[in-house]
Amino acid sequence: MKRKLRDQQQGEEGEAVSETNKRIHPFFTPGEEKKDMGLRWLQQVPSVLIGRSKQAESGGRSKVAAFDLDSTLIKTRSGRVYPRDSGDWQWWDTSVPTTIRRLYDEGYKIVIFSNQNGLNSNQKIKSFKTKVENISNQLGVSIVFLAALEKDRYRKPMTGMWEWIENEEEVKIDREKSFFVGDAAGREAGWKPKEKKDHSAVDRKFAANLQLPFHTPEEFFLKEDKADFTWGSFEPTKYPDSLPLFSPSSTPLIPLDQSQEVIVCVGYPASGKSSFCKKHVVSKGYVYVNQDTLKTRDKCIKACQQALSEGKSVIVDNTNPEASTRANYIRLAKQANVGVRCFYFTADENLARHNSYFRALHTRSGEEEQKREVLSIMAYNSFKSKFQQPKESEGFKEVKHINFVFEGTDQDKKAWQKWWH
């Protein structure tokens, strides 16, 4: 079988279960001790910890019962948000282990999907594996465990971990009969008396990307009613398709007489500036000035000055959040006695961050895979803290608003409309 062959071909860790792992967690009394299921740790995806029970199931299972880990199957025994050590855990509710065993007996494959941010050392990883092995032992049934360590296509709400399961399984998984349970469900503060706001909706988004039935732990284990929730301030499937490319539309994007000018771009990182500039402006003969390429603002200013001295028009593709930065290019345009306009890219932070994840983690149809980094939240906070909305009173002949309009194949558009963070 392909699963067994892969196990033989891939490096494996943790063949021996430590004495610590053999101890029974104090949740159980001695009469309730579970057999040692043990986990085999696979090294198949560099950014994902993958563990599978050594006592493998015979044959594949078409139904998957999938769960988040923290605040879904377990919680800290200490009451802290983050565990103190590998022993600081207990079941989220006493019904959890018996429910998992019942699902297994009903023919479900038990899979745990977890995002883990802080496992940044070998010692932390070792301690975390010990905890997961103890959890597995107490459940006493065969499981598969996956933990995404990086911001890549394996991290929820992205679907790489699920796709790995589907590729490993020996039968086609029936998503309609499968489901996912997680606590990051987008519930606002007070969704239940004294309950805090969910830290995100990433678990609900993960299930939505896969078109899986979704439940919160309260709904699934405690049979509580469904709670209200929000997806957040940006829903990609609801982003309008009918936005004009730019406004005002009463004036052309490029002067009809092709008179020399400077265009200064303003907008969040990943708001669509570069692709728009290259497609709609640089293709018309404008010199492209970009700080990501030239590295410093001074070099951008010199490049702009050089182009103007050669009688060429220029577009400055930087974020240019504050008026004082834009003033440098306005001054150059006036010195060269040419017009200067502003292209203000209107995508807000939420849309821009969505674009950042999409362009870093999705390979467009017909393109080779390119390694791009997801932009940090600091890049957005920096722009936001400096931002002054551009105005004609700064010296611009016109401030043209540029809307983000997705351009790509239907397949790419379908991928863009998924949740990426």
N, C-alpha and C positions, 0 to 999 in steps of 0.2 A: 504494500500500500504506500501511496506517496508520502503520507505523514511519517511512517516509520523510516522510509528512505531519507527523508530530510533530517530526521533526528540523528541518523548515522553520519550524514554528511556534514552537519553543522557542529561547531564546537559547543560543548555543553558544560555547565557549571553545577556545582553543588550536588554531586552524586551522593554524597554521604549526608545524612541528616544529623545535625549536631545534637548533643545532649540537651541543649536548650530547647531545640525544636521538639524533642520527644516529651518534654514536660507537658502536662495538661494544664491549660489555663484554669485559674481558680473559679471561673464561671461554672464549671461542671463539678459535680461530686464524683468521687472515685467510681461509683457504680455507673456513671454516665460517660466514662472515657471512650473516646473514639479511636478507631484504628489509625495507624500512621499512613496517611495517603501520600505524603511526601510530594514535593514538587521538583520537576526537572526544569532547570533554568536554561532556556535556549538563547543562543546568540545569533539570531536571524535578522534582526533589525537593530542597527546601532543605537537608535534613539528611543527604543522601547524595551522595557523589561518584560520578558515573556516567560511565564511559568506554566507548566502543564503537569497534571497529576501523573505520577509514575505508573499508577495502576490505571492504564489507559482503557477507555471504553472499547468494546468490540463493535466495529461498524460505526457509521456516522449517524448523526441525529439531525433531523430536518427542522426542529423547533429549537430556538434559542431563548433562554431566560437570562437576560443581561442586566447587570447592576453596576452602578457606581459603588465606590468603596466607602469613603469617609462620609459620615452623616447620612448614610443610606443603609449599609450593612453593619457598620460599627460606629462608635463614638469614643471619645477619650474617657477613660475611667476617672482621670483627675478632674474633669470638667473644663480643662483648658481647650482653647481653640486648636492648638497644635500639640501633638503628643510629646511627652518628655522623653520617652524611650520606646523600645520595641514592645515592652509589656504594658504600656499605657493605652489599653483599649478594652472595650467590652461590646457586646452586641448592642446595636441601636435599639432593639426591642427584643424581649425574650422569645417572641414568635419567629424571629429571623431564621435561626438554624433549622427548626422543624419545617418551616415553609420551604426553605431551599431543598431539604431532603425530599419533601413531598413532590416538588417540581421535578426533581431528578427521577423519582420513581414513576412520574407521569410521562417520562420520555423526553424531557427538555435537556439540552446541553446547557450547563451552567457556566456563564462567562462573566468576568468582572473587568470593567473598563475604568481606568483611573487616570486622571491628570495629576502628575506629581512635579511640583516646581522646585522643591528644595533638596533633591537628591543629587548634590553636587560634589560628593566625595565618595571614595570607595567604602569608608566606614559607614556613612549614612545609608548607602545602598545595601551593604551587608546587614545592617540593623533592620532595614525595611523588609528585606527578604525573609529574615527571621520571623517578623510579625506576620507576613503573608503566609508563611509555612504553618505557623500556629493556627491561623484562621482556617486554612485548608484542612488541617488535622481535626479541628473541632467540627467542621461540617461533615467530614466522613464520607464525602462523595467526590467523584471525579470533577475537577473544575479546570478552566483555563483562565489565567490571570494576565492582564496586559496593563502596563503603566507607561504613559507617554511622558518623556522627560524633557522634550524640547518643543519649540513653537514650529512644528512642521506639519505635514499632512496627516500625521498620526494622532495629533492632539485634538481632543474633542473641542468644538463640534465637528471638526473635520473627520472624515470617515475611514482613514487609513487602517485603524486597528480592526474595525469591523471587516474591512475588505481582506485583511490578513486571515481572519477567521474563515471567511467564505472560501478563500483559496486553499486553506488547510483541510476544510471539511470534506468528507468523502461522499456526501450527498448534497444536493442543492438545498440551501436553507430557505425555508418558507417564511418570508418576512411578515406575512399577514397573521401567522400563528405564533410569531415571536414577539418580544416586547422588551422595553428598556425601562428601568426604574432608577431615578436619580433625584437628588435634593436641589440641584441648581436649576430651579424651575421658573424663575422670573416673578416670584410672588413678592408683593410689596409689603412693607412693614404693617403689622396688624392683620395680616391675612388670617390669623388665628390669634385669639387673645394672648398678649405678651410675646408673640413671636416676632423676631426680627426679619428684616428684608433679606431675601435670598441674595447671596453674593453675586449671582449672575443667573442667566437662563441657559447656560452652556449645555446642560444635560437635555433640556427640552429641545434645544436647537439640534443637538446630535441626533435625537430620535426623528426630528422633522426632516433632516437631511436624508435619512435612510427610509423615511416613510414607515417608521415603526410605531406601533401603539406605545404611548408614554404614560407613566404613572409616577407620582411622588411616593416617597416611603409611607407617608401618612395614608395615602389612598390605597396603596397596595397591601401593606402589612396591617394597618389599623382599620381599613375599610371606611375611612372618613370620606366625606363629600369632596368633590373637586373644588379647589380654591381658585379665585381669580388670579390672573397673572398678566404680565406685559412682556412683550418681546424686547422692549427697549425703544429708543428714540429713532431707530432706523430698521425698516423691514425691506430687504432687497426685492422681495416679490411684489411689493407695492410701489416701488420706485416708478414714476411715470415714464411711459415710452414716448409721450407726445411733446416733450419739452423742445422749444426751439433751440437751435445750436447757439445762438447769441441774440442779445437784445441791447440797444434798439436795433430793429431790423430795417429801419428807414435809411440807415447808412450802410454801405458795403463793408464787409470784413477787411478787404484790401482795397485801397484807393483805386478808383477806375483809371486815373491818370498815372498810376504807379509812381507817384511822387515819393521822394526819399523821406524816410521818417524813422523814429525810434518807437518801438512798442515795449512797454514795461509790464511784465506779468506779475500778478499778485494772487496768492492762493496757498492753501494748505499743502503740505507734502502729499503726493499721491492723489491730488484733486483732478488729475488729467491734463496738466499743463504741457508736459513734454510731448506726449503723443499728439495732442492738438496742434502744438506749435509746428512740429515736424510735418504733419499732414497738410495743414491748411495755410501755413505761413512760410516756413523754410522752403517748401516746394515752389514758392513764388519768387525765390531769389534772395530772401532775407538772410543776413548773416546770423547764425545761431550762437548766442552767448549764454553759457550755463556754468554756474559755480561748481556743480558736481564734477564737471570736466576740468575746469580751469583752477579749481581748488580755493582761490581767494577772491575777495571782492575787488581788490586792487587790480588783479589780472582781468576781471570782467570789465572794469571801467576802461582799462587800456585797450582791450579788444574792441569795445564799443567805439572808442575814440578813433582807433585805427580804421575801422570799417567806414565810419562817417567821413574820414579824410579821403577815402577812396571812392566816395560818392555812392556808397551802398546803404541800404536800409538794414536795420538791426532789430532783432527781437531778443529781449533779455528774459530768459526762462529761469528765474529764481523765485523764491517765495516772497521776497520783498515786503515784509509785513508792515514796516513803519515808514512814515512819510519821509523821515530823514534819509533813509536808504534810497528811496525813489528819487529824492531831490538830486542825487548825483547824476542820474541819467537825464533828468529834465534839464539840468544845467548844460550837459554835453550837447543835447539837442538844440538848445537855444544858441549856444556858441557856434554850432554848425549851421544855424539858421534853417532848421528843419522842424517839422511838426513832431509832436510826441503824444502818443495815446497810451491808455492803460487797458489791459485785458484782465478783468477781475473774475477769477474762477470761483464760482459761487458754492461749490461743494462744501458742506459743513464738515466738522471733525469726524462725525460718525460715518458718513459716506466715504471720506478720504481714508479712514482706517480700514474700512471694508476693502477698498481698492488696494491698499497696501498688502493685506493678506492675500488677496486674489492674485495679484501680479507676482508675488513672491512664491506662491505655492501651487499655482495652476499653470500648466503648460498649454498654451493656446494651440488650436488645431493648425497643423502644418508647420509648427515651430519646433526647434530643438529645445530640450530642457535647459533652462538657464537658472543658475543659482543666484537668487536675490534674497536679501535679508528683509524680514519684517521690520518696519520702522518702529522705534521705541516710542512709548508714550511721551517721553521727554521731548521728542521732536515736535509733537503736537502742542504740548504745554508751552514750549518756547514760542511757537508761532502765535498762540492765543494770547500770551502775556504781552507781546509786542504789537499786536495787530491794531492798525488804524485803518478804517475803511477808506479806500482811495476816493478822492473827490477831484472834480475839474478845477477847483480853486487852487490846487497844488501847482497847476500849470499845465494840466493835460488838456488837449484839444477835445478829447472825448474819453469817457470811461465806459467801455463796452463790457457787459456782463456775459460771461461764457458759462453755459450750463454743461454739466457732465452728461453726455449722451453715449451710452455704451455702443461700441462698434466692434463687431466680430460675428462669427458664425452663430447659428441657432444653438449649436452644441456649447459654444463658449458662453453664450448668454444664459443658457440653462445652468451652467456651472457657476456663473457670476451671481445668479439669484439664490444660491445656497448660502447658508450661514458659514462664515469663515473665521469668526472669533466671538 
